Amino acid sequence: MSLDDLAVLLSRCALVLLFLPFSALDKLLNFRGAVTQAKQAVAMPALAGAMVLLGLATEVLCSLSLLTGVADRLGAVVLAGYCAVTALLFKRFWAAPDFRLRGPSQGRDVFWDFLKNIALAGALVALALSGGVGLRGLLADPLSSTHPYQHRTLP
């Protein structure tokens, strides 16, 4: 493995580290707690459980896609959507009764978590559109790869 390949692999590991292994493992080890948290967004326990399982599958499959480079553009877009939906459903800073700019504020803490999710979603979309593919190229071939471990020399 070249130094370039190692740098790409390490940066992709850092990008998905939150999801795989930590969040995915947490969902497995604390499934009931994850379902309880999902009930904040949906009242039906069966739907909450399905949401947790779908989240687990998304975290594992999309993270593996990004690490291997197989259909990694689609994996990045799906994971970006997951981050955005998670931010909207579970990082609802606007609903916090104590959102303040100064002093202790749970609402402000949740706001920062919301922004981190949105920033991660933006980074994942940037990765999906990288290499000059753009949105049209991604839509034309959603299973394409960024070929992260094939390096070309600059002209």
mmCIF file of the C-alpha atoms, coordinates in Angstrom:
data_MODEL
# 
_entry.id   MODEL 
# 
loop_
_atom_site.group_PDB 
_atom_site.id 
_atom_site.type_symbol 
_atom_site.label_atom_id 
_atom_site.label_alt_id 
_atom_site.label_comp_id 
_atom_site.label_asym_id 
_atom_site.label_entity_id 
_atom_site.label_seq_id 
_atom_site.pdbx_PDB_ins_code 
_atom_site.Cartn_x 
_atom_site.Cartn_y 
_atom_site.Cartn_z 
_atom_site.occupancy 
_atom_site.B_iso_or_equiv 
_atom_site.pdbx_formal_charge 
_atom_site.auth_seq_id 
_atom_site.auth_comp_id 
_atom_site.auth_asym_id 
_atom_site.auth_atom_id 
_atom_site.pdbx_PDB_model_num 
ATOM 1   C CA . MET A 1 1   ? 0.000   0.000  0.000   1.00 0.00 ? 1   MET A CA 1 
ATOM 2   C CA . SER A 1 2   ? 1.383   3.352  -1.036  1.00 0.00 ? 2   SER A CA 1 
ATOM 3   C CA . LEU A 1 3   ? 1.611   6.349  1.263   1.00 0.00 ? 3   LEU A CA 1 
ATOM 4   C CA . ASP A 1 4   ? -1.150  8.029  -0.780  1.00 0.00 ? 4   ASP A CA 1 
ATOM 5   C CA . ASP A 1 5   ? -3.432  5.019  -0.336  1.00 0.00 ? 5   ASP A CA 1 
ATOM 6   C CA . LEU A 1 6   ? -2.731  4.973  3.387   1.00 0.00 ? 6   LEU A CA 1 
ATOM 7   C CA . ALA A 1 7   ? -3.570  8.690  3.669   1.00 0.00 ? 7   ALA A CA 1 
ATOM 8   C CA . VAL A 1 8   ? -6.847  8.160  1.795   1.00 0.00 ? 8   VAL A CA 1 
ATOM 9   C CA . LEU A 1 9   ? -7.739  5.131  3.925   1.00 0.00 ? 9   LEU A CA 1 
ATOM 10  C CA . LEU A 1 10  ? -6.978  6.947  7.182   1.00 0.00 ? 10  LEU A CA 1 
ATOM 11  C CA . SER A 1 11  ? -8.996  10.009 6.161   1.00 0.00 ? 11  SER A CA 1 
ATOM 12  C CA . ARG A 1 12  ? -11.952 7.811  5.198   1.00 0.00 ? 12  ARG A CA 1 
ATOM 13  C CA . CYS A 1 13  ? -11.631 5.914  8.478   1.00 0.00 ? 13  CYS A CA 1 
ATOM 14  C CA . ALA A 1 14  ? -11.814 9.236  10.326  1.00 0.00 ? 14  ALA A CA 1 
ATOM 15  C CA . LEU A 1 15  ? -14.877 10.225 8.274   1.00 0.00 ? 15  LEU A CA 1 
ATOM 16  C CA . VAL A 1 16  ? -16.831 7.081  9.169   1.00 0.00 ? 16  VAL A CA 1 
ATOM 17  C CA . LEU A 1 17  ? -15.415 6.474  12.658  1.00 0.00 ? 17  LEU A CA 1 
ATOM 18  C CA . LEU A 1 18  ? -18.533 7.907  14.263  1.00 0.00 ? 18  LEU A CA 1 
ATOM 19  C CA . PHE A 1 19  ? -20.742 5.385  12.438  1.00 0.00 ? 19  PHE A CA 1 
ATOM 20  C CA . LEU A 1 20  ? -18.570 2.309  12.214  1.00 0.00 ? 20  LEU A CA 1 
ATOM 21  C CA . PRO A 1 21  ? -17.860 0.930  14.732  1.00 0.00 ? 21  PRO A CA 1 
ATOM 22  C CA . PHE A 1 22  ? -19.150 3.229  17.469  1.00 0.00 ? 22  PHE A CA 1 
ATOM 23  C CA . SER A 1 23  ? -22.734 4.186  16.620  1.00 0.00 ? 23  SER A CA 1 
ATOM 24  C CA . ALA A 1 24  ? -23.437 0.823  14.979  1.00 0.00 ? 24  ALA A CA 1 
ATOM 25  C CA . LEU A 1 25  ? -22.023 -1.048 17.953  1.00 0.00 ? 25  LEU A CA 1 
ATOM 26  C CA . ASP A 1 26  ? -24.003 1.131  20.349  1.00 0.00 ? 26  ASP A CA 1 
ATOM 27  C CA . LYS A 1 27  ? -27.206 0.254  18.490  1.00 0.00 ? 27  LYS A CA 1 
ATOM 28  C CA . LEU A 1 28  ? -26.373 -3.454 18.812  1.00 0.00 ? 28  LEU A CA 1 
ATOM 29  C CA . LEU A 1 29  ? -25.358 -3.376 22.468  1.00 0.00 ? 29  LEU A CA 1 
ATOM 30  C CA . ASN A 1 30  ? -28.075 -0.938 23.563  1.00 0.00 ? 30  ASN A CA 1 
ATOM 31  C CA . PHE A 1 31  ? -30.885 -1.740 21.158  1.00 0.00 ? 31  PHE A CA 1 
ATOM 32  C CA . ARG A 1 32  ? -33.664 -0.982 23.653  1.00 0.00 ? 32  ARG A CA 1 
ATOM 33  C CA . GLY A 1 33  ? -32.142 2.383  24.499  1.00 0.00 ? 33  GLY A CA 1 
ATOM 34  C CA . ALA A 1 34  ? -31.831 3.206  20.801  1.00 0.00 ? 34  ALA A CA 1 
ATOM 35  C CA . VAL A 1 35  ? -35.494 2.310  20.287  1.00 0.00 ? 35  VAL A CA 1 
ATOM 36  C CA . THR A 1 36  ? -36.439 4.504  23.259  1.00 0.00 ? 36  THR A CA 1 
ATOM 37  C CA . GLN A 1 37  ? -34.520 7.374  21.685  1.00 0.00 ? 37  GLN A CA 1 
ATOM 38  C CA . ALA A 1 38  ? -36.189 6.735  18.296  1.00 0.00 ? 38  ALA A CA 1 
ATOM 39  C CA . LYS A 1 39  ? -39.577 6.990  20.017  1.00 0.00 ? 39  LYS A CA 1 
ATOM 40  C CA . GLN A 1 40  ? -38.817 10.711 20.384  1.00 0.00 ? 40  GLN A CA 1 
ATOM 41  C CA . ALA A 1 41  ? -39.443 10.970 16.652  1.00 0.00 ? 41  ALA A CA 1 
ATOM 42  C CA . VAL A 1 42  ? -42.154 8.321  16.194  1.00 0.00 ? 42  VAL A CA 1 
ATOM 43  C CA . ALA A 1 43  ? -44.600 7.061  18.778  1.00 0.00 ? 43  ALA A CA 1 
ATOM 44  C CA . MET A 1 44  ? -45.058 3.508  17.482  1.00 0.00 ? 44  MET A CA 1 
ATOM 45  C CA . PRO A 1 45  ? -42.533 1.073  19.016  1.00 0.00 ? 45  PRO A CA 1 
ATOM 46  C CA . ALA A 1 46  ? -42.439 -1.134 15.903  1.00 0.00 ? 46  ALA A CA 1 
ATOM 47  C CA . LEU A 1 47  ? -41.629 1.839  13.679  1.00 0.00 ? 47  LEU A CA 1 
ATOM 48  C CA . ALA A 1 48  ? -39.005 3.038  16.164  1.00 0.00 ? 48  ALA A CA 1 
ATOM 49  C CA . GLY A 1 49  ? -37.383 -0.408 16.082  1.00 0.00 ? 49  GLY A CA 1 
ATOM 50  C CA . ALA A 1 50  ? -37.445 -0.418 12.282  1.00 0.00 ? 50  ALA A CA 1 
ATOM 51  C CA . MET A 1 51  ? -35.811 3.016  12.279  1.00 0.00 ? 51  MET A CA 1 
ATOM 52  C CA . VAL A 1 52  ? -33.005 1.737  14.499  1.00 0.00 ? 52  VAL A CA 1 
ATOM 53  C CA . LEU A 1 53  ? -32.438 -1.300 12.254  1.00 0.00 ? 53  LEU A CA 1 
ATOM 54  C CA . LEU A 1 54  ? -32.461 0.883  9.140   1.00 0.00 ? 54  LEU A CA 1 
ATOM 55  C CA . GLY A 1 55  ? -30.001 3.248  10.808  1.00 0.00 ? 55  GLY A CA 1 
ATOM 56  C CA . LEU A 1 56  ? -27.748 0.338  11.737  1.00 0.00 ? 56  LEU A CA 1 
ATOM 57  C CA . ALA A 1 57  ? -27.798 -0.995 8.175   1.00 0.00 ? 57  ALA A CA 1 
ATOM 58  C CA . THR A 1 58  ? -27.106 2.480  6.788   1.00 0.00 ? 58  THR A CA 1 
ATOM 59  C CA . GLU A 1 59  ? -24.176 3.042  9.128   1.00 0.00 ? 59  GLU A CA 1 
ATOM 60  C CA . VAL A 1 60  ? -22.561 -0.316 8.394   1.00 0.00 ? 60  VAL A CA 1 
ATOM 61  C CA . LEU A 1 61  ? -23.165 -0.585 4.641   1.00 0.00 ? 61  LEU A CA 1 
ATOM 62  C CA . CYS A 1 62  ? -22.430 3.019  3.735   1.00 0.00 ? 62  CYS A CA 1 
ATOM 63  C CA . SER A 1 63  ? -19.334 3.117  5.930   1.00 0.00 ? 63  SER A CA 1 
ATOM 64  C CA . LEU A 1 64  ? -18.023 -0.040 4.246   1.00 0.00 ? 64  LEU A CA 1 
ATOM 65  C CA . SER A 1 65  ? -18.796 1.517  0.876   1.00 0.00 ? 65  SER A CA 1 
ATOM 66  C CA . LEU A 1 66  ? -16.720 4.581  1.743   1.00 0.00 ? 66  LEU A CA 1 
ATOM 67  C CA . LEU A 1 67  ? -13.852 2.505  3.117   1.00 0.00 ? 67  LEU A CA 1 
ATOM 68  C CA . THR A 1 68  ? -13.669 0.137  0.148   1.00 0.00 ? 68  THR A CA 1 
ATOM 69  C CA . GLY A 1 69  ? -14.495 2.617  -2.597  1.00 0.00 ? 69  GLY A CA 1 
ATOM 70  C CA . VAL A 1 70  ? -17.261 0.373  -3.962  1.00 0.00 ? 70  VAL A CA 1 
ATOM 71  C CA . ALA A 1 71  ? -20.218 2.584  -4.978  1.00 0.00 ? 71  ALA A CA 1 
ATOM 72  C CA . ASP A 1 72  ? -18.811 5.092  -2.523  1.00 0.00 ? 72  ASP A CA 1 
ATOM 73  C CA . ARG A 1 73  ? -20.508 8.076  -4.146  1.00 0.00 ? 73  ARG A CA 1 
ATOM 74  C CA . LEU A 1 74  ? -23.940 6.612  -3.417  1.00 0.00 ? 74  LEU A CA 1 
ATOM 75  C CA . GLY A 1 75  ? -22.803 5.517  0.038   1.00 0.00 ? 75  GLY A CA 1 
ATOM 76  C CA . ALA A 1 76  ? -21.690 9.076  0.779   1.00 0.00 ? 76  ALA A CA 1 
ATOM 77  C CA . VAL A 1 77  ? -24.996 10.560 -0.410  1.00 0.00 ? 77  VAL A CA 1 
ATOM 78  C CA . VAL A 1 78  ? -27.067 8.089  1.616   1.00 0.00 ? 78  VAL A CA 1 
ATOM 79  C CA . LEU A 1 79  ? -24.932 8.700  4.710   1.00 0.00 ? 79  LEU A CA 1 
ATOM 80  C CA . ALA A 1 80  ? -25.258 12.472 4.165   1.00 0.00 ? 80  ALA A CA 1 
ATOM 81  C CA . GLY A 1 81  ? -29.029 12.112 4.057   1.00 0.00 ? 81  GLY A CA 1 
ATOM 82  C CA . TYR A 1 82  ? -28.893 10.008 7.201   1.00 0.00 ? 82  TYR A CA 1 
ATOM 83  C CA . CYS A 1 83  ? -26.916 12.754 8.978   1.00 0.00 ? 83  CYS A CA 1 
ATOM 84  C CA . ALA A 1 84  ? -29.373 15.434 7.874   1.00 0.00 ? 84  ALA A CA 1 
ATOM 85  C CA . VAL A 1 85  ? -32.442 13.418 8.881   1.00 0.00 ? 85  VAL A CA 1 
ATOM 86  C CA . THR A 1 86  ? -30.842 12.541 12.217  1.00 0.00 ? 86  THR A CA 1 
ATOM 87  C CA . ALA A 1 87  ? -30.125 16.232 12.824  1.00 0.00 ? 87  ALA A CA 1 
ATOM 88  C CA . LEU A 1 88  ? -33.726 17.199 12.077  1.00 0.00 ? 88  LEU A CA 1 
ATOM 89  C CA . LEU A 1 89  ? -35.286 14.397 14.136  1.00 0.00 ? 89  LEU A CA 1 
ATOM 90  C CA . PHE A 1 90  ? -32.991 14.229 17.159  1.00 0.00 ? 90  PHE A CA 1 
ATOM 91  C CA . LYS A 1 91  ? -31.011 17.495 17.368  1.00 0.00 ? 91  LYS A CA 1 
ATOM 92  C CA . ARG A 1 92  ? -34.010 19.811 17.659  1.00 0.00 ? 92  ARG A CA 1 
ATOM 93  C CA . PHE A 1 93  ? -32.328 22.783 19.307  1.00 0.00 ? 93  PHE A CA 1 
ATOM 94  C CA . TRP A 1 94  ? -35.267 24.999 18.346  1.00 0.00 ? 94  TRP A CA 1 
ATOM 95  C CA . ALA A 1 95  ? -37.538 22.989 20.656  1.00 0.00 ? 95  ALA A CA 1 
ATOM 96  C CA . ALA A 1 96  ? -35.290 23.374 23.697  1.00 0.00 ? 96  ALA A CA 1 
ATOM 97  C CA . PRO A 1 97  ? -36.860 25.605 26.340  1.00 0.00 ? 97  PRO A CA 1 
ATOM 98  C CA . ASP A 1 98  ? -33.507 27.008 27.468  1.00 0.00 ? 98  ASP A CA 1 
ATOM 99  C CA . PHE A 1 99  ? -31.783 28.016 24.215  1.00 0.00 ? 99  PHE A CA 1 
ATOM 100 C CA . ARG A 1 100 ? -29.553 30.950 25.136  1.00 0.00 ? 100 ARG A CA 1 
ATOM 101 C CA . LEU A 1 101 ? -26.404 32.434 23.670  1.00 0.00 ? 101 LEU A CA 1 
ATOM 102 C CA . ARG A 1 102 ? -24.830 33.043 27.085  1.00 0.00 ? 102 ARG A CA 1 
ATOM 103 C CA . GLY A 1 103 ? -24.629 30.910 30.178  1.00 0.00 ? 103 GLY A CA 1 
ATOM 104 C CA . PRO A 1 104 ? -25.572 27.257 30.567  1.00 0.00 ? 104 PRO A CA 1 
ATOM 105 C CA . SER A 1 105 ? -27.939 26.070 27.845  1.00 0.00 ? 105 SER A CA 1 
ATOM 106 C CA . GLN A 1 106 ? -28.860 22.542 26.801  1.00 0.00 ? 106 GLN A CA 1 
ATOM 107 C CA . GLY A 1 107 ? -30.452 24.045 23.707  1.00 0.00 ? 107 GLY A CA 1 
ATOM 108 C CA . ARG A 1 108 ? -27.151 25.581 22.638  1.00 0.00 ? 108 ARG A CA 1 
ATOM 109 C CA . ASP A 1 109 ? -25.374 22.255 23.201  1.00 0.00 ? 109 ASP A CA 1 
ATOM 110 C CA . VAL A 1 110 ? -27.914 20.529 20.963  1.00 0.00 ? 110 VAL A CA 1 
ATOM 111 C CA . PHE A 1 111 ? -27.437 23.327 18.411  1.00 0.00 ? 111 PHE A CA 1 
ATOM 112 C CA . TRP A 1 112 ? -23.741 22.448 18.141  1.00 0.00 ? 112 TRP A CA 1 
ATOM 113 C CA . ASP A 1 113 ? -24.619 18.767 17.666  1.00 0.00 ? 113 ASP A CA 1 
ATOM 114 C CA . PHE A 1 114 ? -27.096 19.800 14.947  1.00 0.00 ? 114 PHE A CA 1 
ATOM 115 C CA . LEU A 1 115 ? -24.407 21.818 13.163  1.00 0.00 ? 115 LEU A CA 1 
ATOM 116 C CA . LYS A 1 116 ? -21.910 18.940 13.395  1.00 0.00 ? 116 LYS A CA 1 
ATOM 117 C CA . ASN A 1 117 ? -24.416 16.610 11.717  1.00 0.00 ? 117 ASN A CA 1 
ATOM 118 C CA . ILE A 1 118 ? -25.072 19.164 8.964   1.00 0.00 ? 118 ILE A CA 1 
ATOM 119 C CA . ALA A 1 119 ? -21.329 19.773 8.474   1.00 0.00 ? 119 ALA A CA 1 
ATOM 120 C CA . LEU A 1 120 ? -20.685 16.036 8.207   1.00 0.00 ? 120 LEU A CA 1 
ATOM 121 C CA . ALA A 1 121 ? -23.500 15.765 5.659   1.00 0.00 ? 121 ALA A CA 1 
ATOM 122 C CA . GLY A 1 122 ? -21.867 18.544 3.644   1.00 0.00 ? 122 GLY A CA 1 
ATOM 123 C CA . ALA A 1 123 ? -18.481 16.810 3.714   1.00 0.00 ? 123 ALA A CA 1 
ATOM 124 C CA . LEU A 1 124 ? -20.057 13.553 2.544   1.00 0.00 ? 124 LEU A CA 1 
ATOM 125 C CA . VAL A 1 125 ? -21.839 15.285 -0.349  1.00 0.00 ? 125 VAL A CA 1 
ATOM 126 C CA . ALA A 1 126 ? -18.568 16.988 -1.298  1.00 0.00 ? 126 ALA A CA 1 
ATOM 127 C CA . LEU A 1 127 ? -16.901 13.573 -1.397  1.00 0.00 ? 127 LEU A CA 1 
ATOM 128 C CA . ALA A 1 128 ? -19.718 12.180 -3.557  1.00 0.00 ? 128 ALA A CA 1 
ATOM 129 C CA . LEU A 1 129 ? -19.378 15.033 -6.059  1.00 0.00 ? 129 LEU A CA 1 
ATOM 130 C CA . SER A 1 130 ? -15.572 15.060 -6.051  1.00 0.00 ? 130 SER A CA 1 
ATOM 131 C CA . GLY A 1 131 ? -13.363 14.463 -9.024  1.00 0.00 ? 131 GLY A CA 1 
ATOM 132 C CA . GLY A 1 132 ? -15.372 16.671 -11.348 1.00 0.00 ? 132 GLY A CA 1 
ATOM 133 C CA . VAL A 1 133 ? -18.334 14.285 -11.430 1.00 0.00 ? 133 VAL A CA 1 
ATOM 134 C CA . GLY A 1 134 ? -20.857 16.844 -10.266 1.00 0.00 ? 134 GLY A CA 1 
ATOM 135 C CA . LEU A 1 135 ? -24.538 16.275 -9.646  1.00 0.00 ? 135 LEU A CA 1 
ATOM 136 C CA . ARG A 1 136 ? -25.377 15.282 -13.229 1.00 0.00 ? 136 ARG A CA 1 
ATOM 137 C CA . GLY A 1 137 ? -22.641 12.691 -13.290 1.00 0.00 ? 137 GLY A CA 1 
ATOM 138 C CA . LEU A 1 138 ? -23.740 11.275 -9.948  1.00 0.00 ? 138 LEU A CA 1 
ATOM 139 C CA . LEU A 1 139 ? -27.356 11.041 -11.096 1.00 0.00 ? 139 LEU A CA 1 
ATOM 140 C CA . ALA A 1 140 ? -26.303 9.441  -14.390 1.00 0.00 ? 140 ALA A CA 1 
ATOM 141 C CA . ASP A 1 141 ? -24.231 6.766  -12.637 1.00 0.00 ? 141 ASP A CA 1 
ATOM 142 C CA . PRO A 1 142 ? -25.142 6.610  -8.924  1.00 0.00 ? 142 PRO A CA 1 
ATOM 143 C CA . LEU A 1 143 ? -23.178 3.403  -8.342  1.00 0.00 ? 143 LEU A CA 1 
ATOM 144 C CA . SER A 1 144 ? -19.949 4.951  -9.586  1.00 0.00 ? 144 SER A CA 1 
ATOM 145 C CA . SER A 1 145 ? -16.823 5.095  -7.494  1.00 0.00 ? 145 SER A CA 1 
ATOM 146 C CA . THR A 1 146 ? -14.377 7.846  -6.691  1.00 0.00 ? 146 THR A CA 1 
ATOM 147 C CA . HIS A 1 147 ? -11.650 5.190  -7.134  1.00 0.00 ? 147 HIS A CA 1 
ATOM 148 C CA . PRO A 1 148 ? -9.966  6.371  -3.947  1.00 0.00 ? 148 PRO A CA 1 
ATOM 149 C CA . TYR A 1 149 ? -7.043  3.990  -4.169  1.00 0.00 ? 149 TYR A CA 1 
ATOM 150 C CA . GLN A 1 150 ? -6.103  4.699  -7.787  1.00 0.00 ? 150 GLN A CA 1 
ATOM 151 C CA . HIS A 1 151 ? -3.851  7.736  -7.919  1.00 0.00 ? 151 HIS A CA 1 
ATOM 152 C CA . ARG A 1 152 ? -3.065  9.661  -11.026 1.00 0.00 ? 152 ARG A CA 1 
ATOM 153 C CA . THR A 1 153 ? -0.139  11.957 -11.476 1.00 0.00 ? 153 THR A CA 1 
ATOM 154 C CA . LEU A 1 154 ? -0.875  15.635 -11.868 1.00 0.00 ? 154 LEU A CA 1 
ATOM 155 C CA . PRO A 1 155 ? -0.135  17.150 -15.304 1.00 0.00 ? 155 PRO A CA 1 
# 
